[in-house]
Amino acid sequence: MDRRIINLYDEYTHKPLTRQEFLHRLSLLTGSTAA
């Protein structure tokens, strides 16, 4: 798994990151709008 995705998930679980922002940034990392 890409380290950037792991870092993003860590930020989502430990910092005030909204689910919407998490999914948006995840879709940018994965290149998918289905995320």
PDB file of N, H, CA, C and O in Angstrom:
ATOM      1  N   MET A   1       0.848  -1.180   0.000  1.00  0.00           N
ATOM      2  CA  MET A   1       0.000   0.000   0.000  1.00  0.00           C
ATOM      3  C   MET A   1       0.890   1.239   0.000  1.00  0.00           C
ATOM      4  O   MET A   1       1.927   1.283   0.661  1.00  0.00           O
ATOM      5  N   ASP A   2       0.469   2.216  -0.738  1.00  0.00           N
ATOM      6  H   ASP A   2      -0.374   2.180  -1.275  1.00  0.00           H
ATOM      7  CA  ASP A   2       1.220   3.466  -0.850  1.00  0.00           C
ATOM      8  C   ASP A   2       1.300   4.166   0.510  1.00  0.00           C
ATOM      9  O   ASP A   2       0.299   4.282   1.218  1.00  0.00           O
ATOM     10  N   ARG A   3       2.467   4.616   0.855  1.00  0.00           N
ATOM     11  H   ARG A   3       3.280   4.522   0.279  1.00  0.00           H
ATOM     12  CA  ARG A   3       2.694   5.283   2.137  1.00  0.00           C
ATOM     13  C   ARG A   3       1.839   6.540   2.287  1.00  0.00           C
ATOM     14  O   ARG A   3       1.443   6.888   3.400  1.00  0.00           O
ATOM     15  N   ARG A   4       1.552   7.223   1.182  1.00  0.00           N
ATOM     16  H   ARG A   4       1.874   6.941   0.278  1.00  0.00           H
ATOM     17  CA  ARG A   4       0.724   8.440   1.245  1.00  0.00           C
ATOM     18  C   ARG A   4      -0.693   8.114   1.715  1.00  0.00           C
ATOM     19  O   ARG A   4      -1.311   8.904   2.428  1.00  0.00           O
ATOM     20  N   ILE A   5      -1.204   6.949   1.313  1.00  0.00           N
ATOM     21  H   ILE A   5      -0.701   6.307   0.734  1.00  0.00           H
ATOM     22  CA  ILE A   5      -2.542   6.535   1.746  1.00  0.00           C
ATOM     23  C   ILE A   5      -2.534   6.228   3.239  1.00  0.00           C
ATOM     24  O   ILE A   5      -3.461   6.599   3.959  1.00  0.00           O
ATOM     25  N   ILE A   6      -1.499   5.558   3.695  1.00  0.00           N
ATOM     26  H   ILE A   6      -0.746   5.256   3.110  1.00  0.00           H
ATOM     27  CA  ILE A   6      -1.372   5.258   5.124  1.00  0.00           C
ATOM     28  C   ILE A   6      -1.291   6.550   5.930  1.00  0.00           C
ATOM     29  O   ILE A   6      -1.944   6.682   6.965  1.00  0.00           O
ATOM     30  N   ASN A   7      -0.500   7.492   5.462  1.00  0.00           N
ATOM     31  H   ASN A   7       0.030   7.385   4.621  1.00  0.00           H
ATOM     32  CA  ASN A   7      -0.381   8.781   6.156  1.00  0.00           C
ATOM     33  C   ASN A   7      -1.707   9.531   6.182  1.00  0.00           C
ATOM     34  O   ASN A   7      -2.055  10.148   7.188  1.00  0.00           O
ATOM     35  N   LEU A   8      -2.441   9.479   5.082  1.00  0.00           N
ATOM     36  H   LEU A   8      -2.158   8.978   4.264  1.00  0.00           H
ATOM     37  CA  LEU A   8      -3.745  10.132   5.027  1.00  0.00           C
ATOM     38  C   LEU A   8      -4.709   9.494   6.021  1.00  0.00           C
ATOM     39  O   LEU A   8      -5.441  10.201   6.713  1.00  0.00           O
ATOM     40  N   TYR A   9      -4.717   8.164   6.099  1.00  0.00           N
ATOM     41  H   TYR A   9      -4.122   7.589   5.537  1.00  0.00           H
ATOM     42  CA  TYR A   9      -5.590   7.470   7.050  1.00  0.00           C
ATOM     43  C   TYR A   9      -5.205   7.824   8.488  1.00  0.00           C
ATOM     44  O   TYR A   9      -6.074   8.044   9.331  1.00  0.00           O
ATOM     45  N   ASP A  10      -3.910   7.878   8.761  1.00  0.00           N
ATOM     46  H   ASP A  10      -3.204   7.700   8.077  1.00  0.00           H
ATOM     47  CA  ASP A  10      -3.463   8.281  10.097  1.00  0.00           C
ATOM     48  C   ASP A  10      -3.960   9.679  10.441  1.00  0.00           C
ATOM     49  O   ASP A  10      -4.404   9.933  11.561  1.00  0.00           O
ATOM     50  N   GLU A  11      -3.881  10.576   9.475  1.00  0.00           N
ATOM     51  H   GLU A  11      -3.521  10.370   8.566  1.00  0.00           H
ATOM     52  CA  GLU A  11      -4.366  11.941   9.698  1.00  0.00           C
ATOM     53  C   GLU A  11      -5.874  11.933   9.953  1.00  0.00           C
ATOM     54  O   GLU A  11      -6.360  12.668  10.812  1.00  0.00           O
ATOM     55  N   TYR A  12      -6.607  11.115   9.221  1.00  0.00           N
ATOM     56  H   TYR A  12      -6.212  10.518   8.523  1.00  0.00           H
ATOM     57  CA  TYR A  12      -8.060  11.025   9.380  1.00  0.00           C
ATOM     58  C   TYR A  12      -8.438  10.505  10.766  1.00  0.00           C
ATOM     59  O   TYR A  12      -9.395  10.989  11.371  1.00  0.00           O
ATOM     60  N   THR A  13      -7.685   9.517  11.271  1.00  0.00           N
ATOM     61  H   THR A  13      -6.908   9.124  10.780  1.00  0.00           H
ATOM     62  CA  THR A  13      -8.046   8.920  12.556  1.00  0.00           C
ATOM     63  C   THR A  13      -7.532   9.696  13.758  1.00  0.00           C
ATOM     64  O   THR A  13      -8.080   9.558  14.852  1.00  0.00           O
ATOM     65  N   HIS A  14      -6.489  10.512  13.585  1.00  0.00           N
ATOM     66  H   HIS A  14      -6.044  10.624  12.697  1.00  0.00           H
ATOM     67  CA  HIS A  14      -5.882  11.181  14.732  1.00  0.00           C
ATOM     68  C   HIS A  14      -6.007  12.701  14.726  1.00  0.00           C
ATOM     69  O   HIS A  14      -5.674  13.348  15.719  1.00  0.00           O
ATOM     70  N   LYS A  15      -6.470  13.268  13.647  1.00  0.00           N
ATOM     71  H   LYS A  15      -6.740  12.743  12.840  1.00  0.00           H
ATOM     72  CA  LYS A  15      -6.595  14.720  13.557  1.00  0.00           C
ATOM     73  C   LYS A  15      -8.006  15.082  13.107  1.00  0.00           C
ATOM     74  O   LYS A  15      -8.734  14.231  12.596  1.00  0.00           O
ATOM     75  N   PRO A  16      -8.389  16.328  13.292  1.00  0.00           N
ATOM     76  CA  PRO A  16      -9.742  16.738  12.882  1.00  0.00           C
ATOM     77  C   PRO A  16      -9.868  16.867  11.357  1.00  0.00           C
ATOM     78  O   PRO A  16      -9.872  17.972  10.816  1.00  0.00           O
ATOM     79  N   LEU A  17      -9.970  15.730  10.683  1.00  0.00           N
ATOM     80  H   LEU A  17      -9.967  14.832  11.122  1.00  0.00           H
ATOM     81  CA  LEU A  17     -10.150  15.698   9.234  1.00  0.00           C
ATOM     82  C   LEU A  17     -11.532  15.103   8.969  1.00  0.00           C
ATOM     83  O   LEU A  17     -11.822  13.991   9.412  1.00  0.00           O
ATOM     84  N   THR A  18     -12.378  15.830   8.255  1.00  0.00           N
ATOM     85  H   THR A  18     -12.142  16.733   7.895  1.00  0.00           H
ATOM     86  CA  THR A  18     -13.730  15.334   8.012  1.00  0.00           C
ATOM     87  C   THR A  18     -13.699  14.140   7.063  1.00  0.00           C
ATOM     88  O   THR A  18     -12.757  13.964   6.291  1.00  0.00           O
ATOM     89  N   ARG A  19     -14.741  13.332   7.137  1.00  0.00           N
ATOM     90  H   ARG A  19     -15.507  13.475   7.764  1.00  0.00           H
ATOM     91  CA  ARG A  19     -14.840  12.170   6.251  1.00  0.00           C
ATOM     92  C   ARG A  19     -14.864  12.615   4.794  1.00  0.00           C
ATOM     93  O   ARG A  19     -14.245  11.985   3.936  1.00  0.00           O
ATOM     94  N   GLN A  20     -15.574  13.694   4.521  1.00  0.00           N
ATOM     95  H   GLN A  20     -16.077  14.206   5.217  1.00  0.00           H
ATOM     96  CA  GLN A  20     -15.661  14.216   3.157  1.00  0.00           C
ATOM     97  C   GLN A  20     -14.279  14.609   2.639  1.00  0.00           C
ATOM     98  O   GLN A  20     -13.919  14.276   1.510  1.00  0.00           O
ATOM     99  N   GLU A  21     -13.513  15.310   3.455  1.00  0.00           N
ATOM    100  H   GLU A  21     -13.806  15.580   4.372  1.00  0.00           H
ATOM    101  CA  GLU A  21     -12.162  15.720   3.051  1.00  0.00           C
ATOM    102  C   GLU A  21     -11.259  14.499   2.884  1.00  0.00           C
ATOM    103  O   GLU A  21     -10.455  14.437   1.954  1.00  0.00           O
ATOM    104  N   PHE A  22     -11.395  13.528   3.789  1.00  0.00           N
ATOM    105  H   PHE A  22     -12.048  13.578   4.545  1.00  0.00           H
ATOM    106  CA  PHE A  22     -10.611  12.295   3.685  1.00  0.00           C
ATOM    107  C   PHE A  22     -10.890  11.590   2.361  1.00  0.00           C
ATOM    108  O   PHE A  22      -9.958  11.201   1.658  1.00  0.00           O
ATOM    109  N   LEU A  23     -12.155  11.424   2.020  1.00  0.00           N
ATOM    110  H   LEU A  23     -12.913  11.739   2.592  1.00  0.00           H
ATOM    111  CA  LEU A  23     -12.510  10.739   0.776  1.00  0.00           C
ATOM    112  C   LEU A  23     -12.067  11.535  -0.447  1.00  0.00           C
ATOM    113  O   LEU A  23     -11.645  10.955  -1.447  1.00  0.00           O
ATOM    114  N   HIS A  24     -12.161  12.845  -0.372  1.00  0.00           N
ATOM    115  H   HIS A  24     -12.504  13.316   0.440  1.00  0.00           H
ATOM    116  CA  HIS A  24     -11.710  13.685  -1.483  1.00  0.00           C
ATOM    117  C   HIS A  24     -10.211  13.507  -1.719  1.00  0.00           C
ATOM    118  O   HIS A  24      -9.770  13.286  -2.847  1.00  0.00           O
ATOM    119  N   ARG A  25      -9.442  13.606  -0.647  1.00  0.00           N
ATOM    120  H   ARG A  25      -9.800  13.785   0.269  1.00  0.00           H
ATOM    121  CA  ARG A  25      -7.992  13.464  -0.780  1.00  0.00           C
ATOM    122  C   ARG A  25      -7.604  12.044  -1.172  1.00  0.00           C
ATOM    123  O   ARG A  25      -6.633  11.850  -1.903  1.00  0.00           O
ATOM    124  N   LEU A  26      -8.355  11.046  -0.694  1.00  0.00           N
ATOM    125  H   LEU A  26      -9.144  11.204  -0.100  1.00  0.00           H
ATOM    126  CA  LEU A  26      -8.099   9.662  -1.085  1.00  0.00           C
ATOM    127  C   LEU A  26      -8.344   9.475  -2.573  1.00  0.00           C
ATOM    128  O   LEU A  26      -7.573   8.798  -3.252  1.00  0.00           O
ATOM    129  N   SER A  27      -9.414  10.073  -3.080  1.00  0.00           N
ATOM    130  H   SER A  27     -10.040  10.624  -2.528  1.00  0.00           H
ATOM    131  CA  SER A  27      -9.704   9.946  -4.511  1.00  0.00           C
ATOM    132  C   SER A  27      -8.625  10.624  -5.350  1.00  0.00           C
ATOM    133  O   SER A  27      -8.320  10.163  -6.449  1.00  0.00           O
ATOM    134  N   LEU A  28      -8.047  11.705  -4.849  1.00  0.00           N
ATOM    135  H   LEU A  28      -8.295  12.080  -3.955  1.00  0.00           H
ATOM    136  CA  LEU A  28      -6.947  12.354  -5.567  1.00  0.00           C
ATOM    137  C   LEU A  28      -5.711  11.459  -5.596  1.00  0.00           C
ATOM    138  O   LEU A  28      -5.002  11.402  -6.601  1.00  0.00           O
ATOM    139  N   LEU A  29      -5.458  10.761  -4.486  1.00  0.00           N
ATOM    140  H   LEU A  29      -6.034  10.808  -3.670  1.00  0.00           H
ATOM    141  CA  LEU A  29      -4.297   9.873  -4.423  1.00  0.00           C
ATOM    142  C   LEU A  29      -4.471   8.637  -5.296  1.00  0.00           C
ATOM    143  O   LEU A  29      -3.524   8.190  -5.942  1.00  0.00           O
ATOM    144  N   THR A  30      -5.669   8.090  -5.314  1.00  0.00           N
ATOM    145  H   THR A  30      -6.439   8.453  -4.789  1.00  0.00           H
ATOM    146  CA  THR A  30      -5.892   6.842  -6.044  1.00  0.00           C
ATOM    147  C   THR A  30      -6.290   7.084  -7.490  1.00  0.00           C
ATOM    148  O   THR A  30      -6.249   6.165  -8.309  1.00  0.00           O
ATOM    149  N   GLY A  31      -6.676   8.317  -7.812  1.00  0.00           N
ATOM    150  H   GLY A  31      -6.709   9.064  -7.147  1.00  0.00           H
ATOM    151  CA  GLY A  31      -7.079   8.626  -9.178  1.00  0.00           C
ATOM    152  C   GLY A  31      -8.462   8.104  -9.514  1.00  0.00           C
ATOM    153  O   GLY A  31      -8.787   7.900 -10.684  1.00  0.00           O
ATOM    154  N   SER A  32      -9.277   7.887  -8.490  1.00  0.00           N
ATOM    155  H   SER A  32      -9.012   8.053  -7.540  1.00  0.00           H
ATOM    156  CA  SER A  32     -10.610   7.333  -8.694  1.00  0.00           C
ATOM    157  C   SER A  32     -11.652   8.246  -8.074  1.00  0.00           C
ATOM    158  O   SER A  32     -11.449   8.771  -6.979  1.00  0.00           O
ATOM    159  N   THR A  33     -12.765   8.436  -8.766  1.00  0.00           N
ATOM    160  H   THR A  33     -12.930   8.009  -9.655  1.00  0.00           H
ATOM    161  CA  THR A  33     -13.858   9.216  -8.192  1.00  0.00           C
ATOM    162  C   THR A  33     -14.818   8.321  -7.425  1.00  0.00           C
ATOM    163  O   THR A  33     -15.746   8.819  -6.787  1.00  0.00           O
ATOM    164  N   ALA A  34     -14.615   7.009  -7.474  1.00  0.00           N
ATOM    165  H   ALA A  34     -13.862   6.604  -7.992  1.00  0.00           H
ATOM    166  CA  ALA A  34     -15.481   6.071  -6.772  1.00  0.00           C
ATOM    167  C   ALA A  34     -15.156   5.986  -5.289  1.00  0.00           C
ATOM    168  O   ALA A  34     -15.959   5.459  -4.519  1.00  0.00           O
ATOM    169  N   ALA A  35     -14.009   6.487  -4.870  1.00  0.00           N
ATOM    170  H   ALA A  35     -13.357   6.916  -5.496  1.00  0.00           H
ATOM    171  CA  ALA A  35     -13.622   6.418  -3.458  1.00  0.00           C
ATOM    172  C   ALA A  35     -14.545   7.315  -2.670  1.00  0.00           C
ATOM    173  O   ALA A  35     -14.411   7.420  -1.451  1.00  0.00           O
TER     174      ALA A  35
END
